[in-house]
Amino acid sequence: MSFKIVSVLKRHHRCQYAMKFQSVLHSGYIGYWLYFCFHRYYSVILQSVDNHPVFMNRYLNITHRLRNIIPIAAIISLMVTTILYSCTTDKRDLDRMDRSERQMENNPEMALAILDSIDHAKLHGRATKARYALLKSIALDKNYIDTTDFTILQPAIDYYLKHGTPDQKLRTYYYQGCIYMNRNEEDSAMTSYLKGLELSNSATDSLTLTKLHIAKGILHYIHNEIEEVAKADLMAGHIAHLIGNVDHQINALTKAWDNFILLGNKQKSDSLKAICLHLLREHADKADFIIPEIVAHTNQFGSLTEKIDTLEKYSKEYEWIPAGLGTLVHGYSLVGNADKAMHYLEMMPKPATRSDSLCYLARKSEVLETAGRYEEALKIYEDYLYLEELEHIRQLKHNTSFVIEQYMLEREKYHQIHRREKIIYAFIIASLLLTLLSLWITYKLKLQKIISSDLKSKIYELETEKYNLNQLLDTKQATPIHSSLKKVLITRVNLLNGIIATEVTQNQSHSTSYNTWLDKIKKDKSEFLLSLRQTLSAMYPKTIAYLMTLDFTEREMDFICLFIIGLSGKEIGVYIENKGHYNITAIIRKKLSINDPHITIGKYLNQLISNLEQE
């Protein structure tokens, strides 16, 4: 039945729905398919082991659990798959966005039309919505449709500025700055452009980077920062040349040329003139950008004859656009031709902005002065000074707010670097601490392992000694034990029992008698040495009897007993507080006839016990 539904959907050209429905069915089948594979796999194992009871019980338990779990898992997988597909953007909308992006540079009208055909309310996922928002903003800008709100671009700002690639961030900052410019919020626009320029080393979208430098130059020009404008335009022209975009290159270079003329920088101006003349020969259709700058260059740096020749040549051969008429007015004023200067002044359009008004008043004042109408020229010049003063006040306010904005931006950048350094230092310190902790734990584990190994060997020795002492205390032995010796042996056995109990249970309460006994033997050494000799006499009677035949003194026998239990000569000297232990050790070695310096007394005595007691 389910496959019939899929085929019907495909026949009616609903392939996307057929694929979704089929995927949902597959998600339900997966659980049962896994169950089938498990059943087949475990059946083979059972046959290979002849239905062994252990494997059979395990198989039945797992099968029972899977029969309960798999239907629930299938239902959950169906629900999850359905939810995921319901939140998936239509592939046709994604294809439309791809087509729009391909058409954006050469056919922006078509790109905007394609984007308008997409129902952005049905788009799912922050990344998809951000991409649509940025593409729509680019399309509007390329179609010269200015917008003053962030409704369209906001999804791109929210997503790309945090999660985007350097190119996506660069484009978002640029179009954010354009919207701020349309809103006349120049400080915010400059902040967006500066943030975008910070990505110039990592971004690869050279065209947007060129536009960003040009836009930054426009902002500097608005605030009369001519040198900064020239630098920004030169950078934009250089990037446009590298990517082969002639339109942006000529636009940026002519703006830079105009600003270097204003600054009186003849060297830079001459260089740019040579470049622009070469571009004019290759691209004659760009004369509207280049010829006004040729005239302006001659007005600033040429001789009187060069100025007249240039003005006559280009005023006749070139049809001037209104934006370039101010250059002709200024040129004819410089050469003293008031009639032509007034002619072109009257052709200039009415100023629309304060900047245009300043330019117009300056040119009109020059023309009136050239014509000898000094009173009118003075009045116009006063109007010019008044507007200029207002412009200076506005620039001062802007510069103040911009410095504050720049300070806040730099401060935020510093705090980000500081936070990043804190995180790095914290990570390094945490890594070092974890490393030290792991080394300490490894050391403790190894030490514990060594101690455990030593304790096991000691416990074995203590259990052996306990067995020997119990043998001695056995009343069924033929040889009776002296009461003092029996008391010593009982004490030793009880001490051994306490030590073993402490090591096995790790309960220190069992070692109370042992600790008391240790304190006692440290204080009363003579009693300990006497009990030790009695114990060794009972344990190794043949060895002690043999040693007594060698004419050892009491002090020497004390040393021998301590050698037997494992102490070295130096340790014996410390215990009995006898600085002459070297002499006693030498006498014992001589009486035992130990000539080899590599054989210790303790080793010799243990070998002697092994030989004599086994006979």
Secondary structure as a PSIPRED ss2 file (coil, helix, strand):
# PSIPRED VFORMAT (PSIPRED V4.0)

   1 M C   1.000  0.000  0.000
   2 S H   0.000  1.000  0.000
   3 F H   0.000  1.000  0.000
   4 K H   0.000  1.000  0.000
   5 I H   0.000  1.000  0.000
   6 V H   0.000  1.000  0.000
   7 S H   0.000  1.000  0.000
   8 V H   0.000  1.000  0.000
   9 L H   0.000  1.000  0.000
  10 K H   0.000  1.000  0.000
  11 R H   0.000  1.000  0.000
  12 H C   1.000  0.000  0.000
  13 H C   1.000  0.000  0.000
  14 R C   1.000  0.000  0.000
  15 C H   0.000  1.000  0.000
  16 Q H   0.000  1.000  0.000
  17 Y H   0.000  1.000  0.000
  18 A H   0.000  1.000  0.000
  19 M H   0.000  1.000  0.000
  20 K H   0.000  1.000  0.000
  21 F H   0.000  1.000  0.000
  22 Q H   0.000  1.000  0.000
  23 S H   0.000  1.000  0.000
  24 V H   0.000  1.000  0.000
  25 L H   0.000  1.000  0.000
  26 H H   0.000  1.000  0.000
  27 S H   0.000  1.000  0.000
  28 G H   0.000  1.000  0.000
  29 Y H   0.000  1.000  0.000
  30 I H   0.000  1.000  0.000
  31 G H   0.000  1.000  0.000
  32 Y H   0.000  1.000  0.000
  33 W H   0.000  1.000  0.000
  34 L H   0.000  1.000  0.000
  35 Y H   0.000  1.000  0.000
  36 F H   0.000  1.000  0.000
  37 C H   0.000  1.000  0.000
  38 F H   0.000  1.000  0.000
  39 H H   0.000  1.000  0.000
  40 R H   0.000  1.000  0.000
  41 Y H   0.000  1.000  0.000
  42 Y H   0.000  1.000  0.000
  43 S H   0.000  1.000  0.000
  44 V H   0.000  1.000  0.000
  45 I H   0.000  1.000  0.000
  46 L H   0.000  1.000  0.000
  47 Q H   0.000  1.000  0.000
  48 S H   0.000  1.000  0.000
  49 V C   1.000  0.000  0.000
  50 D C   1.000  0.000  0.000
  51 N C   1.000  0.000  0.000
  52 H C   1.000  0.000  0.000
  53 P H   0.000  1.000  0.000
  54 V H   0.000  1.000  0.000
  55 F H   0.000  1.000  0.000
  56 M H   0.000  1.000  0.000
  57 N H   0.000  1.000  0.000
  58 R H   0.000  1.000  0.000
  59 Y H   0.000  1.000  0.000
  60 L H   0.000  1.000  0.000
  61 N H   0.000  1.000  0.000
  62 I H   0.000  1.000  0.000
  63 T H   0.000  1.000  0.000
  64 H H   0.000  1.000  0.000
  65 R H   0.000  1.000  0.000
  66 L H   0.000  1.000  0.000
  67 R H   0.000  1.000  0.000
  68 N H   0.000  1.000  0.000
  69 I H   0.000  1.000  0.000
  70 I H   0.000  1.000  0.000
  71 P H   0.000  1.000  0.000
  72 I H   0.000  1.000  0.000
  73 A H   0.000  1.000  0.000
  74 A H   0.000  1.000  0.000
  75 I H   0.000  1.000  0.000
  76 I H   0.000  1.000  0.000
  77 S H   0.000  1.000  0.000
  78 L H   0.000  1.000  0.000
  79 M H   0.000  1.000  0.000
  80 V H   0.000  1.000  0.000
  81 T H   0.000  1.000  0.000
  82 T H   0.000  1.000  0.000
  83 I H   0.000  1.000  0.000
  84 L H   0.000  1.000  0.000
  85 Y H   0.000  1.000  0.000
  86 S H   0.000  1.000  0.000
  87 C C   1.000  0.000  0.000
  88 T C   1.000  0.000  0.000
  89 T C   1.000  0.000  0.000
  90 D C   1.000  0.000  0.000
  91 K H   0.000  1.000  0.000
  92 R H   0.000  1.000  0.000
  93 D H   0.000  1.000  0.000
  94 L H   0.000  1.000  0.000
  95 D H   0.000  1.000  0.000
  96 R H   0.000  1.000  0.000
  97 M H   0.000  1.000  0.000
  98 D H   0.000  1.000  0.000
  99 R H   0.000  1.000  0.000
 100 S H   0.000  1.000  0.000
 101 E H   0.000  1.000  0.000
 102 R H   0.000  1.000  0.000
 103 Q H   0.000  1.000  0.000
 104 M C   1.000  0.000  0.000
 105 E C   1.000  0.000  0.000
 106 N C   1.000  0.000  0.000
 107 N C   1.000  0.000  0.000
 108 P H   0.000  1.000  0.000
 109 E H   0.000  1.000  0.000
 110 M H   0.000  1.000  0.000
 111 A H   0.000  1.000  0.000
 112 L H   0.000  1.000  0.000
 113 A H   0.000  1.000  0.000
 114 I H   0.000  1.000  0.000
 115 L H   0.000  1.000  0.000
 116 D H   0.000  1.000  0.000
 117 S C   1.000  0.000  0.000
 118 I C   1.000  0.000  0.000
 119 D C   1.000  0.000  0.000
 120 H H   0.000  1.000  0.000
 121 A H   0.000  1.000  0.000
 122 K H   0.000  1.000  0.000
 123 L C   1.000  0.000  0.000
 124 H C   1.000  0.000  0.000
 125 G C   1.000  0.000  0.000
 126 R H   0.000  1.000  0.000
 127 A H   0.000  1.000  0.000
 128 T H   0.000  1.000  0.000
 129 K H   0.000  1.000  0.000
 130 A H   0.000  1.000  0.000
 131 R H   0.000  1.000  0.000
 132 Y H   0.000  1.000  0.000
 133 A H   0.000  1.000  0.000
 134 L H   0.000  1.000  0.000
 135 L H   0.000  1.000  0.000
 136 K H   0.000  1.000  0.000
 137 S H   0.000  1.000  0.000
 138 I H   0.000  1.000  0.000
 139 A H   0.000  1.000  0.000
 140 L H   0.000  1.000  0.000
 141 D H   0.000  1.000  0.000
 142 K H   0.000  1.000  0.000
 143 N C   1.000  0.000  0.000
 144 Y C   1.000  0.000  0.000
 145 I C   1.000  0.000  0.000
 146 D C   1.000  0.000  0.000
 147 T C   1.000  0.000  0.000
 148 T C   1.000  0.000  0.000
 149 D C   1.000  0.000  0.000
 150 F C   1.000  0.000  0.000
 151 T C   1.000  0.000  0.000
 152 I C   1.000  0.000  0.000
 153 L C   1.000  0.000  0.000
 154 Q H   0.000  1.000  0.000
 155 P H   0.000  1.000  0.000
 156 A H   0.000  1.000  0.000
 157 I H   0.000  1.000  0.000
 158 D H   0.000  1.000  0.000
 159 Y H   0.000  1.000  0.000
 160 Y H   0.000  1.000  0.000
 161 L H   0.000  1.000  0.000
 162 K H   0.000  1.000  0.000
 163 H H   0.000  1.000  0.000
 164 G C   1.000  0.000  0.000
 165 T C   1.000  0.000  0.000
 166 P H   0.000  1.000  0.000
 167 D H   0.000  1.000  0.000
 168 Q H   0.000  1.000  0.000
 169 K H   0.000  1.000  0.000
 170 L H   0.000  1.000  0.000
 171 R H   0.000  1.000  0.000
 172 T H   0.000  1.000  0.000
 173 Y H   0.000  1.000  0.000
 174 Y H   0.000  1.000  0.000
 175 Y H   0.000  1.000  0.000
 176 Q H   0.000  1.000  0.000
 177 G H   0.000  1.000  0.000
 178 C H   0.000  1.000  0.000
 179 I H   0.000  1.000  0.000
 180 Y H   0.000  1.000  0.000
 181 M H   0.000  1.000  0.000
 182 N H   0.000  1.000  0.000
 183 R C   1.000  0.000  0.000
 184 N C   1.000  0.000  0.000
 185 E C   1.000  0.000  0.000
 186 E H   0.000  1.000  0.000
 187 D H   0.000  1.000  0.000
 188 S H   0.000  1.000  0.000
 189 A H   0.000  1.000  0.000
 190 M H   0.000  1.000  0.000
 191 T H   0.000  1.000  0.000
 192 S H   0.000  1.000  0.000
 193 Y H   0.000  1.000  0.000
 194 L H   0.000  1.000  0.000
 195 K H   0.000  1.000  0.000
 196 G H   0.000  1.000  0.000
 197 L H   0.000  1.000  0.000
 198 E C   1.000  0.000  0.000
 199 L C   1.000  0.000  0.000
 200 S C   1.000  0.000  0.000
 201 N C   1.000  0.000  0.000
 202 S C   1.000  0.000  0.000
 203 A C   1.000  0.000  0.000
 204 T C   1.000  0.000  0.000
 205 D C   1.000  0.000  0.000
 206 S H   0.000  1.000  0.000
 207 L H   0.000  1.000  0.000
 208 T H   0.000  1.000  0.000
 209 L H   0.000  1.000  0.000
 210 T H   0.000  1.000  0.000
 211 K H   0.000  1.000  0.000
 212 L H   0.000  1.000  0.000
 213 H H   0.000  1.000  0.000
 214 I H   0.000  1.000  0.000
 215 A H   0.000  1.000  0.000
 216 K H   0.000  1.000  0.000
 217 G H   0.000  1.000  0.000
 218 I H   0.000  1.000  0.000
 219 L H   0.000  1.000  0.000
 220 H H   0.000  1.000  0.000
 221 Y H   0.000  1.000  0.000
 222 I H   0.000  1.000  0.000
 223 H C   1.000  0.000  0.000
 224 N C   1.000  0.000  0.000
 225 E C   1.000  0.000  0.000
 226 I H   0.000  1.000  0.000
 227 E H   0.000  1.000  0.000
 228 E H   0.000  1.000  0.000
 229 V H   0.000  1.000  0.000
 230 A H   0.000  1.000  0.000
 231 K H   0.000  1.000  0.000
 232 A H   0.000  1.000  0.000
 233 D H   0.000  1.000  0.000
 234 L H   0.000  1.000  0.000
 235 M H   0.000  1.000  0.000
 236 A H   0.000  1.000  0.000
 237 G H   0.000  1.000  0.000
 238 H H   0.000  1.000  0.000
 239 I H   0.000  1.000  0.000
 240 A H   0.000  1.000  0.000
 241 H H   0.000  1.000  0.000
 242 L H   0.000  1.000  0.000
 243 I H   0.000  1.000  0.000
 244 G C   1.000  0.000  0.000
 245 N C   1.000  0.000  0.000
 246 V H   0.000  1.000  0.000
 247 D H   0.000  1.000  0.000
 248 H H   0.000  1.000  0.000
 249 Q H   0.000  1.000  0.000
 250 I H   0.000  1.000  0.000
 251 N H   0.000  1.000  0.000
 252 A H   0.000  1.000  0.000
 253 L H   0.000  1.000  0.000
 254 T H   0.000  1.000  0.000
 255 K H   0.000  1.000  0.000
 256 A H   0.000  1.000  0.000
 257 W H   0.000  1.000  0.000
 258 D H   0.000  1.000  0.000
 259 N H   0.000  1.000  0.000
 260 F H   0.000  1.000  0.000
 261 I H   0.000  1.000  0.000
 262 L H   0.000  1.000  0.000
 263 L H   0.000  1.000  0.000
 264 G C   1.000  0.000  0.000
 265 N C   1.000  0.000  0.000
 266 K H   0.000  1.000  0.000
 267 Q H   0.000  1.000  0.000
 268 K H   0.000  1.000  0.000
 269 S H   0.000  1.000  0.000
 270 D H   0.000  1.000  0.000
 271 S H   0.000  1.000  0.000
 272 L H   0.000  1.000  0.000
 273 K H   0.000  1.000  0.000
 274 A H   0.000  1.000  0.000
 275 I H   0.000  1.000  0.000
 276 C H   0.000  1.000  0.000
 277 L H   0.000  1.000  0.000
 278 H H   0.000  1.000  0.000
 279 L H   0.000  1.000  0.000
 280 L H   0.000  1.000  0.000
 281 R H   0.000  1.000  0.000
 282 E H   0.000  1.000  0.000
 283 H C   1.000  0.000  0.000
 284 A H   0.000  1.000  0.000
 285 D H   0.000  1.000  0.000
 286 K H   0.000  1.000  0.000
 287 A H   0.000  1.000  0.000
 288 D H   0.000  1.000  0.000
 289 F H   0.000  1.000  0.000
 290 I H   0.000  1.000  0.000
 291 I H   0.000  1.000  0.000
 292 P H   0.000  1.000  0.000
 293 E H   0.000  1.000  0.000
 294 I H   0.000  1.000  0.000
 295 V H   0.000  1.000  0.000
 296 A H   0.000  1.000  0.000
 297 H H   0.000  1.000  0.000
 298 T H   0.000  1.000  0.000
 299 N H   0.000  1.000  0.000
 300 Q H   0.000  1.000  0.000
 301 F H   0.000  1.000  0.000
 302 G C   1.000  0.000  0.000
 303 S C   1.000  0.000  0.000
 304 L H   0.000  1.000  0.000
 305 T H   0.000  1.000  0.000
 306 E H   0.000  1.000  0.000
 307 K H   0.000  1.000  0.000
 308 I H   0.000  1.000  0.000
 309 D H   0.000  1.000  0.000
 310 T H   0.000  1.000  0.000
 311 L H   0.000  1.000  0.000
 312 E H   0.000  1.000  0.000
 313 K H   0.000  1.000  0.000
 314 Y H   0.000  1.000  0.000
 315 S H   0.000  1.000  0.000
 316 K H   0.000  1.000  0.000
 317 E H   0.000  1.000  0.000
 318 Y C   1.000  0.000  0.000
 319 E C   1.000  0.000  0.000
 320 W C   1.000  0.000  0.000
 321 I C   1.000  0.000  0.000
 322 P H   0.000  1.000  0.000
 323 A H   0.000  1.000  0.000
 324 G H   0.000  1.000  0.000
 325 L H   0.000  1.000  0.000
 326 G H   0.000  1.000  0.000
 327 T H   0.000  1.000  0.000
 328 L H   0.000  1.000  0.000
 329 V H   0.000  1.000  0.000
 330 H H   0.000  1.000  0.000
 331 G H   0.000  1.000  0.000
 332 Y H   0.000  1.000  0.000
 333 S H   0.000  1.000  0.000
 334 L H   0.000  1.000  0.000
 335 V C   1.000  0.000  0.000
 336 G C   1.000  0.000  0.000
 337 N C   1.000  0.000  0.000
 338 A H   0.000  1.000  0.000
 339 D H   0.000  1.000  0.000
 340 K H   0.000  1.000  0.000
 341 A H   0.000  1.000  0.000
 342 M H   0.000  1.000  0.000
 343 H H   0.000  1.000  0.000
 344 Y H   0.000  1.000  0.000
 345 L H   0.000  1.000  0.000
 346 E H   0.000  1.000  0.000
 347 M H   0.000  1.000  0.000
 348 M C   1.000  0.000  0.000
 349 P C   1.000  0.000  0.000
 350 K C   1.000  0.000  0.000
 351 P C   1.000  0.000  0.000
 352 A C   1.000  0.000  0.000
 353 T C   1.000  0.000  0.000
 354 R H   0.000  1.000  0.000
 355 S H   0.000  1.000  0.000
 356 D H   0.000  1.000  0.000
 357 S H   0.000  1.000  0.000
 358 L H   0.000  1.000  0.000
 359 C H   0.000  1.000  0.000
 360 Y H   0.000  1.000  0.000
 361 L H   0.000  1.000  0.000
 362 A H   0.000  1.000  0.000
 363 R H   0.000  1.000  0.000
 364 K H   0.000  1.000  0.000
 365 S H   0.000  1.000  0.000
 366 E H   0.000  1.000  0.000
 367 V H   0.000  1.000  0.000
 368 L H   0.000  1.000  0.000
 369 E H   0.000  1.000  0.000
 370 T H   0.000  1.000  0.000
 371 A C   1.000  0.000  0.000
 372 G C   1.000  0.000  0.000
 373 R C   1.000  0.000  0.000
 374 Y H   0.000  1.000  0.000
 375 E H   0.000  1.000  0.000
 376 E H   0.000  1.000  0.000
 377 A H   0.000  1.000  0.000
 378 L H   0.000  1.000  0.000
 379 K H   0.000  1.000  0.000
 380 I H   0.000  1.000  0.000
 381 Y H   0.000  1.000  0.000
 382 E H   0.000  1.000  0.000
 383 D H   0.000  1.000  0.000
 384 Y H   0.000  1.000  0.000
 385 L H   0.000  1.000  0.000
 386 Y H   0.000  1.000  0.000
 387 L H   0.000  1.000  0.000
 388 E H   0.000  1.000  0.000
 389 E H   0.000  1.000  0.000
 390 L H   0.000  1.000  0.000
 391 E H   0.000  1.000  0.000
 392 H H   0.000  1.000  0.000
 393 I H   0.000  1.000  0.000
 394 R H   0.000  1.000  0.000
 395 Q H   0.000  1.000  0.000
 396 L H   0.000  1.000  0.000
 397 K H   0.000  1.000  0.000
 398 H H   0.000  1.000  0.000
 399 N H   0.000  1.000  0.000
 400 T H   0.000  1.000  0.000
 401 S H   0.000  1.000  0.000
 402 F H   0.000  1.000  0.000
 403 V H   0.000  1.000  0.000
 404 I H   0.000  1.000  0.000
 405 E H   0.000  1.000  0.000
 406 Q H   0.000  1.000  0.000
 407 Y H   0.000  1.000  0.000
 408 M H   0.000  1.000  0.000
 409 L H   0.000  1.000  0.000
 410 E H   0.000  1.000  0.000
 411 R H   0.000  1.000  0.000
 412 E H   0.000  1.000  0.000
 413 K H   0.000  1.000  0.000
 414 Y H   0.000  1.000  0.000
 415 H H   0.000  1.000  0.000
 416 Q H   0.000  1.000  0.000
 417 I H   0.000  1.000  0.000
 418 H H   0.000  1.000  0.000
 419 R H   0.000  1.000  0.000
 420 R H   0.000  1.000  0.000
 421 E H   0.000  1.000  0.000
 422 K H   0.000  1.000  0.000
 423 I H   0.000  1.000  0.000
 424 I H   0.000  1.000  0.000
 425 Y H   0.000  1.000  0.000
 426 A H   0.000  1.000  0.000
 427 F H   0.000  1.000  0.000
 428 I H   0.000  1.000  0.000
 429 I H   0.000  1.000  0.000
 430 A H   0.000  1.000  0.000
 431 S H   0.000  1.000  0.000
 432 L H   0.000  1.000  0.000
 433 L H   0.000  1.000  0.000
 434 L H   0.000  1.000  0.000
 435 T H   0.000  1.000  0.000
 436 L H   0.000  1.000  0.000
 437 L H   0.000  1.000  0.000
 438 S H   0.000  1.000  0.000
 439 L H   0.000  1.000  0.000
 440 W H   0.000  1.000  0.000
 441 I H   0.000  1.000  0.000
 442 T H   0.000  1.000  0.000
 443 Y H   0.000  1.000  0.000
 444 K H   0.000  1.000  0.000
 445 L H   0.000  1.000  0.000
 446 K H   0.000  1.000  0.000
 447 L H   0.000  1.000  0.000
 448 Q H   0.000  1.000  0.000
 449 K H   0.000  1.000  0.000
 450 I H   0.000  1.000  0.000
 451 I H   0.000  1.000  0.000
 452 S H   0.000  1.000  0.000
 453 S H   0.000  1.000  0.000
 454 D H   0.000  1.000  0.000
 455 L H   0.000  1.000  0.000
 456 K H   0.000  1.000  0.000
 457 S H   0.000  1.000  0.000
 458 K H   0.000  1.000  0.000
 459 I H   0.000  1.000  0.000
 460 Y H   0.000  1.000  0.000
 461 E H   0.000  1.000  0.000
 462 L H   0.000  1.000  0.000
 463 E H   0.000  1.000  0.000
 464 T H   0.000  1.000  0.000
 465 E H   0.000  1.000  0.000
 466 K H   0.000  1.000  0.000
 467 Y H   0.000  1.000  0.000
 468 N H   0.000  1.000  0.000
 469 L H   0.000  1.000  0.000
 470 N H   0.000  1.000  0.000
 471 Q H   0.000  1.000  0.000
 472 L H   0.000  1.000  0.000
 473 L H   0.000  1.000  0.000
 474 D C   1.000  0.000  0.000
 475 T C   1.000  0.000  0.000
 476 K C   1.000  0.000  0.000
 477 Q C   1.000  0.000  0.000
 478 A C   1.000  0.000  0.000
 479 T C   1.000  0.000  0.000
 480 P C   1.000  0.000  0.000
 481 I C   1.000  0.000  0.000
 482 H C   1.000  0.000  0.000
 483 S H   0.000  1.000  0.000
 484 S H   0.000  1.000  0.000
 485 L H   0.000  1.000  0.000
 486 K H   0.000  1.000  0.000
 487 K H   0.000  1.000  0.000
 488 V H   0.000  1.000  0.000
 489 L H   0.000  1.000  0.000
 490 I H   0.000  1.000  0.000
 491 T H   0.000  1.000  0.000
 492 R H   0.000  1.000  0.000
 493 V H   0.000  1.000  0.000
 494 N H   0.000  1.000  0.000
 495 L H   0.000  1.000  0.000
 496 L H   0.000  1.000  0.000
 497 N H   0.000  1.000  0.000
 498 G H   0.000  1.000  0.000
 499 I H   0.000  1.000  0.000
 500 I H   0.000  1.000  0.000
 501 A H   0.000  1.000  0.000
 502 T H   0.000  1.000  0.000
 503 E H   0.000  1.000  0.000
 504 V H   0.000  1.000  0.000
 505 T H   0.000  1.000  0.000
 506 Q C   1.000  0.000  0.000
 507 N C   1.000  0.000  0.000
 508 Q H   0.000  1.000  0.000
 509 S H   0.000  1.000  0.000
 510 H H   0.000  1.000  0.000
 511 S H   0.000  1.000  0.000
 512 T H   0.000  1.000  0.000
 513 S H   0.000  1.000  0.000
 514 Y H   0.000  1.000  0.000
 515 N H   0.000  1.000  0.000
 516 T H   0.000  1.000  0.000
 517 W H   0.000  1.000  0.000
 518 L H   0.000  1.000  0.000
 519 D H   0.000  1.000  0.000
 520 K H   0.000  1.000  0.000
 521 I H   0.000  1.000  0.000
 522 K H   0.000  1.000  0.000
 523 K H   0.000  1.000  0.000
 524 D C   1.000  0.000  0.000
 525 K H   0.000  1.000  0.000
 526 S H   0.000  1.000  0.000
 527 E H   0.000  1.000  0.000
 528 F H   0.000  1.000  0.000
 529 L H   0.000  1.000  0.000
 530 L H   0.000  1.000  0.000
 531 S H   0.000  1.000  0.000
 532 L H   0.000  1.000  0.000
 533 R H   0.000  1.000  0.000
 534 Q H   0.000  1.000  0.000
 535 T H   0.000  1.000  0.000
 536 L H   0.000  1.000  0.000
 537 S H   0.000  1.000  0.000
 538 A H   0.000  1.000  0.000
 539 M H   0.000  1.000  0.000
 540 Y C   1.000  0.000  0.000
 541 P H   0.000  1.000  0.000
 542 K H   0.000  1.000  0.000
 543 T H   0.000  1.000  0.000
 544 I H   0.000  1.000  0.000
 545 A H   0.000  1.000  0.000
 546 Y H   0.000  1.000  0.000
 547 L H   0.000  1.000  0.000
 548 M H   0.000  1.000  0.000
 549 T C   1.000  0.000  0.000
 550 L C   1.000  0.000  0.000
 551 D C   1.000  0.000  0.000
 552 F C   1.000  0.000  0.000
 553 T C   1.000  0.000  0.000
 554 E H   0.000  1.000  0.000
 555 R H   0.000  1.000  0.000
 556 E H   0.000  1.000  0.000
 557 M H   0.000  1.000  0.000
 558 D H   0.000  1.000  0.000
 559 F H   0.000  1.000  0.000
 560 I H   0.000  1.000  0.000
 561 C H   0.000  1.000  0.000
 562 L H   0.000  1.000  0.000
 563 F H   0.000  1.000  0.000
 564 I H   0.000  1.000  0.000
 565 I C   1.000  0.000  0.000
 566 G C   1.000  0.000  0.000
 567 L C   1.000  0.000  0.000
 568 S C   1.000  0.000  0.000
 569 G H   0.000  1.000  0.000
 570 K H   0.000  1.000  0.000
 571 E H   0.000  1.000  0.000
 572 I H   0.000  1.000  0.000
 573 G H   0.000  1.000  0.000
 574 V H   0.000  1.000  0.000
 575 Y H   0.000  1.000  0.000
 576 I H   0.000  1.000  0.000
 577 E C   1.000  0.000  0.000
 578 N C   1.000  0.000  0.000
 579 K C   1.000  0.000  0.000
 580 G C   1.000  0.000  0.000
 581 H H   0.000  1.000  0.000
 582 Y H   0.000  1.000  0.000
 583 N H   0.000  1.000  0.000
 584 I H   0.000  1.000  0.000
 585 T H   0.000  1.000  0.000
 586 A H   0.000  1.000  0.000
 587 I H   0.000  1.000  0.000
 588 I H   0.000  1.000  0.000
 589 R H   0.000  1.000  0.000
 590 K H   0.000  1.000  0.000
 591 K H   0.000  1.000  0.000
 592 L C   1.000  0.000  0.000
 593 S C   1.000  0.000  0.000
 594 I C   1.000  0.000  0.000
 595 N C   1.000  0.000  0.000
 596 D C   1.000  0.000  0.000
 597 P C   1.000  0.000  0.000
 598 H C   1.000  0.000  0.000
 599 I C   1.000  0.000  0.000
 600 T C   1.000  0.000  0.000
 601 I H   0.000  1.000  0.000
 602 G H   0.000  1.000  0.000
 603 K H   0.000  1.000  0.000
 604 Y H   0.000  1.000  0.000
 605 L H   0.000  1.000  0.000
 606 N H   0.000  1.000  0.000
 607 Q H   0.000  1.000  0.000
 608 L H   0.000  1.000  0.000
 609 I H   0.000  1.000  0.000
 610 S H   0.000  1.000  0.000
 611 N H   0.000  1.000  0.000
 612 L H   0.000  1.000  0.000
 613 E H   0.000  1.000  0.000
 614 Q C   1.000  0.000  0.000
 615 E C   1.000  0.000  0.000
